[in-house]
Amino acid sequence: MPSFSSILSYAALGLAAFASVQAAPVVEKGLVLRDVEYSCGCKTLPTIVADLTVDLTVTLAPLVFGTAENITVEIVTPIIHEATGIIATAIADVKVLVGVSIEVVLTSATGVLALVDIAALISTLITAPIDSSLRTLVAELLQLVLSIVSGLLAELLPLILHIIVSVIVNLNLGSVFVFLGVQLTALL
């Protein structure tokens, strides 16, 4: 089992990923995006991923910046429970996108995102400082997104493999990400 310091190291790595990739612009959503979300009765994928990234960052901040002295079971348990709910909500939002046109799915405040842009957004979630139970939910979310957005895996793999392979292997989560079709231990 990894030590608390190694978990915090992974957390720092995840925050570095958050800092290096700009999610969606923090401006008023464009009229087109609001119209799309209103007409389909759903959030678009860029909106879901950006909201999820922000919500998880805020929720998990006490764990990332905590110390061994102030991180206790009483503190961690409600944080993990809240983060689980946040990810579950995102999964439900993505399920609504099944069958919706790809142009609607990828609409953002600045237009329709290219696959490489949505892959960059999703890579921030995969490298987020979260524990294995939350990572299982992120894997479920990723699997769902990959089933909706054809061609995304080819754009996503180069972004995530060099960052997360060691995290996945060290936390013994290879079986959770088996749907990626890559033998992770061979990449170390």
Accessible surface in RSA format (square Angstrom, percent):
REM  Atomic radii and reference values for relative SASA: ProtOr
REM  Chains: A
REM  Algorithm: Lee & Richards
REM  Probe-radius: 1.40
REM  Slices: 20
REM RES _ NUM      All-atoms   Total-Side   Main-Chain    Non-polar    All polar
REM                ABS   REL    ABS   REL    ABS   REL    ABS   REL    ABS   REL
RES MET A   1   221.88 114.9 139.46  92.3  82.42 196.2 111.33  94.7 110.55 146.5
RES PRO A   2    38.74  28.2  20.91  19.1  17.83  64.8  32.27  26.6   6.47  40.2
RES SER A   3    63.70  53.8  49.34  65.8  14.37  33.1  51.65 110.0  12.05  16.9
RES PHE A   4    80.38  40.2  71.31  44.2   9.07  23.6  72.19  43.8   8.19  23.4
RES SER A   5    78.12  66.0  69.67  93.0   8.45  19.5  50.96 108.5  27.16  38.0
RES SER A   6    34.33  29.0  30.57  40.8   3.75   8.6  34.25  72.9   0.08   0.1
RES ILE A   7    66.22  37.7  65.43  48.7   0.79   1.9  65.43  47.1   0.79   2.2
RES LEU A   8    43.42  24.2  39.07  28.0   4.35  10.9  39.40  27.7   4.02  10.8
RES SER A   9    68.91  58.2  55.89  74.6  13.01  30.0  34.67  73.8  34.24  48.0
RES TYR A  10    40.18  18.8  37.84  21.5   2.34   6.1  29.72  22.3  10.46  12.9
RES ALA A  11     5.97   5.5   5.82   9.0   0.14   0.3   5.84   8.2   0.13   0.3
RES ALA A  12    59.45  54.7  51.57  79.6   7.87  17.9  54.51  76.8   4.93  13.1
RES LEU A  13    75.11  41.8  69.97  50.1   5.14  12.9  74.23  52.1   0.88   2.4
RES GLY A  14     0.02   0.0   0.00   N/A   0.02   0.0   0.00   0.0   0.02   0.0
RES LEU A  15    40.62  22.6  37.12  26.6   3.51   8.8  37.37  26.2   3.26   8.8
RES ALA A  16    56.98  52.4  44.72  69.0  12.27  27.9  53.00  74.6   3.98  10.6
RES ALA A  17    13.28  12.2   7.75  12.0   5.53  12.6  12.70  17.9   0.57   1.5
RES PHE A  18    29.21  14.6  16.40  10.2  12.81  33.3  17.06  10.3  12.15  34.8
RES ALA A  19    80.95  74.4  51.03  78.7  29.92  68.1  62.77  88.4  18.18  48.2
RES SER A  20    89.00  75.2  49.96  66.7  39.03  89.9  49.53 105.5  39.46  55.3
RES VAL A  21    40.96  27.0  32.79  29.7   8.17  19.7  35.89  31.2   5.07  13.8
RES GLN A  22   155.40  86.9 139.40 101.9  16.00  38.1  60.22 128.2  95.19  72.2
RES ALA A  23    35.28  32.4  16.76  25.9  18.52  42.1  16.84  23.7  18.44  48.9
RES ALA A  24    32.22  29.6  18.71  28.9  13.51  30.7  22.73  32.0   9.49  25.1
RES PRO A  25    64.53  47.0  41.29  37.6  23.24  84.5  53.67  44.3  10.86  67.5
RES VAL A  26   152.07 100.1 120.30 108.9  31.77  76.5 126.27 109.7  25.80  70.0
RES VAL A  27   103.55  68.1  79.81  72.3  23.74  57.2  90.54  78.7  13.01  35.3
RES GLU A  28   130.05  74.7 108.63  82.2  21.43  51.0  57.05 110.3  73.01  59.6
RES LYS A  29    72.16  35.2  68.11  41.8   4.04   9.6  46.61  42.0  25.55  27.2
RES GLY A  30    24.31  30.0   0.00   N/A  24.31  30.0  24.13  66.2   0.17   0.4
RES LEU A  31   119.82  66.7 112.75  80.7   7.07  17.8 112.75  79.2   7.07  19.0
RES VAL A  32   101.45  66.8  99.92  90.5   1.53   3.7 101.03  87.8   0.43   1.2
RES LEU A  33     5.01   2.8   4.54   3.3   0.47   1.2   4.54   3.2   0.47   1.3
RES ARG A  34   105.44  44.3 100.84  51.4   4.60  10.9  47.19  64.5  58.24  35.3
RES ASP A  35    79.23  55.5  75.66  75.3   3.57   8.4  26.94  63.4  52.29  52.2
RES VAL A  36    24.90  16.4  23.81  21.6   1.09   2.6  24.89  21.6   0.01   0.0
RES GLU A  37    26.67  15.3  21.92  16.6   4.75  11.3  11.73  22.7  14.94  12.2
RES TYR A  38   193.54  90.4 174.15  99.1  19.39  50.4 133.23 100.1  60.30  74.3
RES SER A  39    93.56  79.1  55.41  73.9  38.15  87.9  47.70 101.6  45.86  64.3
RES CYS A  40    42.30  32.0  11.00  12.3  31.31  73.6  20.51  52.0  21.79  23.5
RES GLY A  41    63.56  78.4   0.00   N/A  63.56  78.4  35.92  98.6  27.65  61.9
RES CYS A  42    13.47  10.2   0.34   0.4  13.14  30.9  10.97  27.8   2.50   2.7
RES LYS A  43    79.16  38.6  75.53  46.3   3.63   8.6  48.90  44.0  30.26  32.2
RES THR A  44     0.00   0.0   0.00   0.0   0.00   0.0   0.00   0.0   0.00   0.0
RES LEU A  45     1.43   0.8   1.43   1.0   0.00   0.0   1.43   1.0   0.00   0.0
RES PRO A  46     1.52   1.1   1.49   1.4   0.03   0.1   1.52   1.3   0.00   0.0
RES THR A  47     8.74   6.2   4.88   4.9   3.86   9.2   5.77   7.8   2.97   4.5
RES ILE A  48     3.32   1.9   1.22   0.9   2.10   5.1   2.35   1.7   0.97   2.6
RES VAL A  49     1.83   1.2   1.83   1.7   0.00   0.0   1.83   1.6   0.00   0.0
RES ALA A  50    10.69   9.8  10.40  16.0   0.29   0.7  10.69  15.1   0.00   0.0
RES ASP A  51    54.80  38.4  52.09  51.9   2.71   6.4  16.36  38.5  38.44  38.3
RES LEU A  52     3.96   2.2   1.18   0.8   2.77   7.0   3.50   2.5   0.45   1.2
RES THR A  53    10.18   7.2  10.18  10.3   0.00   0.0  10.03  13.5   0.15   0.2
RES VAL A  54    84.90  55.9  82.59  74.8   2.31   5.6  84.90  73.8   0.00   0.0
RES ASP A  55    63.87  44.7  61.01  60.7   2.86   6.8   9.20  21.6  54.68  54.5
RES LEU A  56     0.45   0.2   0.39   0.3   0.05   0.1   0.45   0.3   0.00   0.0
RES THR A  57    46.42  33.0  41.44  42.0   4.98  11.9  42.77  57.5   3.65   5.5
RES VAL A  58   105.49  69.4  94.93  85.9  10.56  25.5  98.48  85.6   7.01  19.0
RES THR A  59    14.24  10.1   4.96   5.0   9.28  22.1   8.20  11.0   6.05   9.1
RES LEU A  60     2.35   1.3   2.35   1.7   0.00   0.0   2.35   1.7   0.00   0.0
RES ALA A  61    31.28  28.8  29.30  45.2   1.98   4.5  30.91  43.5   0.36   1.0
RES PRO A  62    65.39  47.7  51.75  47.2  13.64  49.6  62.88  51.9   2.50  15.5
RES LEU A  63    27.36  15.2  27.07  19.4   0.29   0.7  27.22  19.1   0.14   0.4
RES VAL A  64    20.81  13.7   7.19   6.5  13.62  32.8   7.25   6.3  13.56  36.8
RES PHE A  65   148.08  74.1 120.59  74.7  27.49  71.5 126.12  76.5  21.96  62.8
RES GLY A  66    10.77  13.3   0.00   N/A  10.77  13.3   3.49   9.6   7.28  16.3
RES THR A  67    66.44  47.3  62.87  63.7   3.57   8.5  61.78  83.0   4.66   7.0
RES ALA A  68    77.75  71.5  51.94  80.2  25.81  58.7  54.74  77.1  23.01  61.0
RES GLU A  69   148.15  85.1 118.24  89.5  29.91  71.2  72.64 140.5  75.52  61.7
RES ASN A  70    76.99  53.1  71.58  69.2   5.40  13.0  33.64  81.0  43.34  41.9
RES ILE A  71    22.63  12.9   7.14   5.3  15.50  37.3   7.14   5.1  15.50  42.1
RES THR A  72    55.77  39.7  48.41  49.1   7.36  17.5  52.57  70.6   3.20   4.8
RES VAL A  73   114.52  75.4 109.30  99.0   5.22  12.6 111.32  96.7   3.21   8.7
RES GLU A  74   135.91  78.0 117.38  88.8  18.53  44.1  70.30 136.0  65.62  53.6
RES ILE A  75    68.97  39.2  64.47  48.0   4.50  10.8  68.19  49.1   0.78   2.1
RES VAL A  76    40.88  26.9  40.88  37.0   0.00   0.0  40.88  35.5   0.00   0.0
RES THR A  77    79.82  56.8  74.76  75.8   5.06  12.1  67.25  90.3  12.57  19.0
RES PRO A  78    75.51  55.0  67.12  61.2   8.39  30.5  72.07  59.5   3.44  21.4
RES ILE A  79    19.62  11.2  18.92  14.1   0.71   1.7  19.60  14.1   0.03   0.1
RES ILE A  80    30.68  17.5  30.68  22.9   0.00   0.0  30.68  22.1   0.00   0.0
RES HIS A  81   140.18  76.6 134.13  93.2   6.04  15.5  87.33  90.0  52.85  61.5
RES GLU A  82    98.02  56.3  90.02  68.1   7.99  19.0  33.25  64.3  64.77  52.9
RES ALA A  83     0.00   0.0   0.00   0.0   0.00   0.0   0.00   0.0   0.00   0.0
RES THR A  84    49.25  35.0  49.25  49.9   0.00   0.0  42.44  57.0   6.81  10.3
RES GLY A  85    36.38  44.9   0.00   N/A  36.38  44.9  34.48  94.6   1.89   4.2
RES ILE A  86    31.75  18.1  25.53  19.0   6.22  15.0  29.33  21.1   2.42   6.6
RES ILE A  87     0.00   0.0   0.00   0.0   0.00   0.0   0.00   0.0   0.00   0.0
RES ALA A  88    47.44  43.6  41.06  63.4   6.38  14.5  42.46  59.8   4.97  13.2
RES THR A  89    80.77  57.4  75.86  76.9   4.91  11.7  53.74  72.2  27.03  40.9
RES ALA A  90     5.04   4.6   3.21   4.9   1.84   4.2   4.70   6.6   0.34   0.9
RES ILE A  91    10.05   5.7  10.05   7.5   0.00   0.0  10.05   7.2   0.00   0.0
RES ALA A  92    53.73  49.4  48.78  75.3   4.95  11.3  51.56  72.6   2.17   5.7
RES ASP A  93    34.36  24.1  32.40  32.2   1.96   4.6   2.43   5.7  31.93  31.8
RES VAL A  94     0.26   0.2   0.26   0.2   0.00   0.0   0.26   0.2   0.00   0.0
RES LYS A  95   114.05  55.6 103.14  63.3  10.91  26.0  56.94  51.3  57.12  60.8
RES VAL A  96    82.12  54.0  65.22  59.0  16.90  40.7  73.24  63.6   8.88  24.1
RES LEU A  97     0.28   0.2   0.28   0.2   0.00   0.0   0.28   0.2   0.00   0.0
RES VAL A  98    91.56  60.2  73.46  66.5  18.10  43.6  73.84  64.2  17.72  48.1
RES GLY A  99    82.78 102.1   0.00   N/A  82.78 102.1  41.59 114.1  41.19  92.2
RES VAL A 100    41.39  27.2  25.22  22.8  16.17  39.0  30.26  26.3  11.13  30.2
RES SER A 101    58.19  49.2  41.00  54.7  17.19  39.6  47.08 100.3  11.11  15.6
RES ILE A 102    67.92  38.7  62.20  46.3   5.72  13.8  62.70  45.2   5.22  14.2
RES GLU A 103   101.68  58.4 100.76  76.2   0.92   2.2  52.10 100.8  49.58  40.5
RES VAL A 104    35.28  23.2  34.99  31.7   0.29   0.7  35.28  30.7   0.00   0.0
RES VAL A 105     0.29   0.2   0.29   0.3   0.00   0.0   0.29   0.3   0.00   0.0
RES LEU A 106     8.91   5.0   8.91   6.4   0.00   0.0   8.91   6.3   0.00   0.0
RES THR A 107     5.53   3.9   5.53   5.6   0.00   0.0   1.45   1.9   4.08   6.2
RES SER A 108     6.06   5.1   4.55   6.1   1.50   3.5   4.37   9.3   1.69   2.4
RES ALA A 109    31.08  28.6   7.43  11.5  23.65  53.8   7.64  10.8  23.44  62.1
RES THR A 110   105.51  75.0  66.28  67.2  39.22  93.5  62.14  83.5  43.36  65.6
RES GLY A 111    31.09  38.3   0.00   N/A  31.09  38.3  28.97  79.5   2.12   4.8
RES VAL A 112    88.93  58.5  58.60  53.0  30.33  73.1  58.65  51.0  30.28  82.1
RES LEU A 113    28.57  15.9  24.92  17.8   3.65   9.2  26.00  18.3   2.57   6.9
RES ALA A 114    54.68  50.3  41.38  63.9  13.29  30.2  52.76  74.3   1.91   5.1
RES LEU A 115    51.79  28.8  48.03  34.4   3.77   9.5  48.03  33.7   3.77  10.1
RES VAL A 116    78.13  51.4  76.78  69.5   1.35   3.2  76.78  66.7   1.35   3.7
RES ASP A 117    65.50  45.9  61.75  61.5   3.75   8.9  11.91  28.0  53.59  53.4
RES ILE A 118     0.00   0.0   0.00   0.0   0.00   0.0   0.00   0.0   0.00   0.0
RES ALA A 119     0.00   0.0   0.00   0.0   0.00   0.0   0.00   0.0   0.00   0.0
RES ALA A 120    25.36  23.3  25.09  38.7   0.27   0.6  25.36  35.7   0.00   0.0
RES LEU A 121     8.76   4.9   8.76   6.3   0.00   0.0   8.76   6.2   0.00   0.0
RES ILE A 122     5.93   3.4   5.93   4.4   0.00   0.0   5.93   4.3   0.00   0.0
RES SER A 123     9.55   8.1   9.01  12.0   0.53   1.2   1.05   2.2   8.49  11.9
RES THR A 124     3.06   2.2   2.98   3.0   0.08   0.2   2.57   3.5   0.49   0.7
RES LEU A 125     2.75   1.5   2.75   2.0   0.00   0.0   2.75   1.9   0.00   0.0
RES ILE A 126     1.13   0.6   1.01   0.8   0.12   0.3   1.05   0.8   0.08   0.2
RES THR A 127     6.65   4.7   0.44   0.4   6.21  14.8   3.62   4.9   3.03   4.6
RES ALA A 128     0.44   0.4   0.19   0.3   0.25   0.6   0.19   0.3   0.25   0.7
RES PRO A 129    14.52  10.6   3.23   2.9  11.29  41.0   7.84   6.5   6.68  41.5
RES ILE A 130    14.47   8.2   0.00   0.0  14.47  34.9   5.66   4.1   8.81  23.9
RES ASP A 131    55.36  38.8  47.79  47.6   7.56  17.9  32.30  76.0  23.06  23.0
RES SER A 132    48.53  41.0  45.61  60.9   2.92   6.7  12.13  25.8  36.40  51.0
RES SER A 133    61.79  52.2  49.08  65.5  12.70  29.3  53.76 114.5   8.03  11.2
RES LEU A 134     0.19   0.1   0.19   0.1   0.00   0.0   0.19   0.1   0.00   0.0
RES ARG A 135     7.47   3.1   7.47   3.8   0.00   0.0   0.80   1.1   6.67   4.0
RES THR A 136    63.98  45.5  62.91  63.8   1.07   2.6  53.20  71.5  10.78  16.3
RES LEU A 137    35.52  19.8  35.51  25.4   0.02   0.0  35.52  24.9   0.00   0.0
RES VAL A 138     2.44   1.6   2.31   2.1   0.13   0.3   2.31   2.0   0.13   0.3
RES ALA A 139     2.94   2.7   2.76   4.3   0.19   0.4   2.94   4.1   0.00   0.0
RES GLU A 140    77.67  44.6  72.75  55.0   4.92  11.7  34.21  66.2  43.46  35.5
RES LEU A 141     5.47   3.0   5.47   3.9   0.00   0.0   5.47   3.8   0.00   0.0
RES LEU A 142     3.17   1.8   1.23   0.9   1.95   4.9   3.01   2.1   0.16   0.4
RES GLN A 143    91.37  51.1  89.84  65.7   1.54   3.7  21.94  46.7  69.43  52.7
RES LEU A 144    31.65  17.6  27.79  19.9   3.87   9.7  31.15  21.9   0.50   1.4
RES VAL A 145     2.53   1.7   2.33   2.1   0.20   0.5   2.53   2.2   0.00   0.0
RES LEU A 146    32.23  18.0  17.52  12.5  14.72  37.0  17.84  12.5  14.40  38.7
RES SER A 147    87.76  74.2  45.07  60.2  42.69  98.3  50.11 106.7  37.65  52.7
RES ILE A 148    31.50  17.9   9.66   7.2  21.84  52.6  14.36  10.3  17.15  46.5
RES VAL A 149     0.88   0.6   0.00   0.0   0.88   2.1   0.00   0.0   0.88   2.4
RES SER A 150   101.85  86.1  82.22 109.7  19.63  45.2  53.02 112.9  48.83  68.4
RES GLY A 151    43.44  53.6   0.00   N/A  43.44  53.6  30.62  84.0  12.81  28.7
RES LEU A 152     0.22   0.1   0.00   0.0   0.22   0.6   0.00   0.0   0.22   0.6
RES LEU A 153    56.28  31.3  55.41  39.6   0.87   2.2  55.41  38.9   0.87   2.3
RES ALA A 154    76.77  70.6  54.51  84.1  22.25  50.6  62.99  88.7  13.78  36.5
RES GLU A 155    66.51  38.2  62.24  47.1   4.27  10.2   3.17   6.1  63.34  51.7
RES LEU A 156     0.00   0.0   0.00   0.0   0.00   0.0   0.00   0.0   0.00   0.0
RES LEU A 157    32.40  18.0  32.40  23.2   0.00   0.0  32.40  22.8   0.00   0.0
RES PRO A 158    89.39  65.2  68.22  62.2  21.17  77.0  78.37  64.7  11.03  68.5
RES LEU A 159    56.64  31.5  55.35  39.6   1.29   3.2  55.40  38.9   1.24   3.3
RES ILE A 160     0.00   0.0   0.00   0.0   0.00   0.0   0.00   0.0   0.00   0.0
RES LEU A 161    37.97  21.1  36.12  25.8   1.85   4.6  36.36  25.5   1.61   4.3
RES HIS A 162   141.76  77.5 100.20  69.6  41.56 106.3  90.44  93.2  51.32  59.7
RES ILE A 163    41.61  23.7  34.47  25.7   7.13  17.2  38.56  27.8   3.04   8.3
RES ILE A 164     2.91   1.7   2.91   2.2   0.00   0.0   2.91   2.1   0.00   0.0
RES VAL A 165     7.52   4.9   7.38   6.7   0.14   0.3   7.38   6.4   0.14   0.4
RES SER A 166    48.59  41.1  46.38  61.9   2.21   5.1  26.29  56.0  22.29  31.2
RES VAL A 167     7.27   4.8   7.27   6.6   0.00   0.0   7.27   6.3   0.00   0.0
RES ILE A 168     1.15   0.7   1.15   0.9   0.00   0.0   1.15   0.8   0.00   0.0
RES VAL A 169    40.73  26.8  26.82  24.3  13.91  33.5  29.96  26.0  10.77  29.2
RES ASN A 170    85.06  58.7  61.36  59.3  23.69  57.0  14.99  36.1  70.07  67.7
RES LEU A 171    33.77  18.8  19.13  13.7  14.64  36.8  21.02  14.8  12.74  34.3
RES ASN A 172   131.93  91.0 116.02 112.1  15.90  38.3  25.96  62.5 105.97 102.4
RES LEU A 173    13.27   7.4  13.15   9.4   0.12   0.3  13.27   9.3   0.00   0.0
RES GLY A 174    30.04  37.0   0.00   N/A  30.04  37.0  22.07  60.6   7.97  17.9
RES SER A 175    93.57  79.1  71.95  96.0  21.62  49.8  52.88 112.6  40.69  57.0
RES VAL A 176    37.57  24.7  22.25  20.1  15.32  36.9  29.68  25.8   7.89  21.4
RES PHE A 177     1.03   0.5   0.40   0.2   0.63   1.6   0.41   0.2   0.62   1.8
RES VAL A 178   108.22  71.2  99.38  90.0   8.84  21.3 102.08  88.7   6.14  16.7
RES PHE A 179    55.49  27.8  23.75  14.7  31.74  82.6  35.00  21.2  20.49  58.6
RES LEU A 180     6.61   3.7   0.24   0.2   6.37  16.0   0.29   0.2   6.32  17.0
RES GLY A 181    69.26  85.4   0.00   N/A  69.26  85.4  36.79 101.0  32.47  72.7
RES VAL A 182    42.14  27.7  25.58  23.2  16.56  39.9  30.33  26.4  11.81  32.0
RES GLN A 183   126.74  70.9 113.96  83.3  12.79  30.4  44.59  94.9  82.16  62.3
RES LEU A 184    10.59   5.9   7.33   5.2   3.25   8.2   7.33   5.2   3.25   8.7
RES THR A 185    80.58  57.3  67.03  68.0  13.54  32.3  55.71  74.8  24.87  37.6
RES ALA A 186    79.05  72.7  41.14  63.5  37.91  86.2  53.37  75.2  25.68  68.0
RES LEU A 187    88.22  49.1  55.46  39.7  32.76  82.4  59.36  41.7  28.87  77.7
RES LEU A 188   121.79  67.8  60.03  42.9  61.76 155.3  87.59  61.5  34.21  92.1
END  Absolute sums over single chains surface
CHAIN  1 A     9298.2       7264.6       2033.5       6365.9       2932.3
END  Absolute sums over all chains
TOTAL          9298.2       7264.6       2033.5       6365.9       2932.3
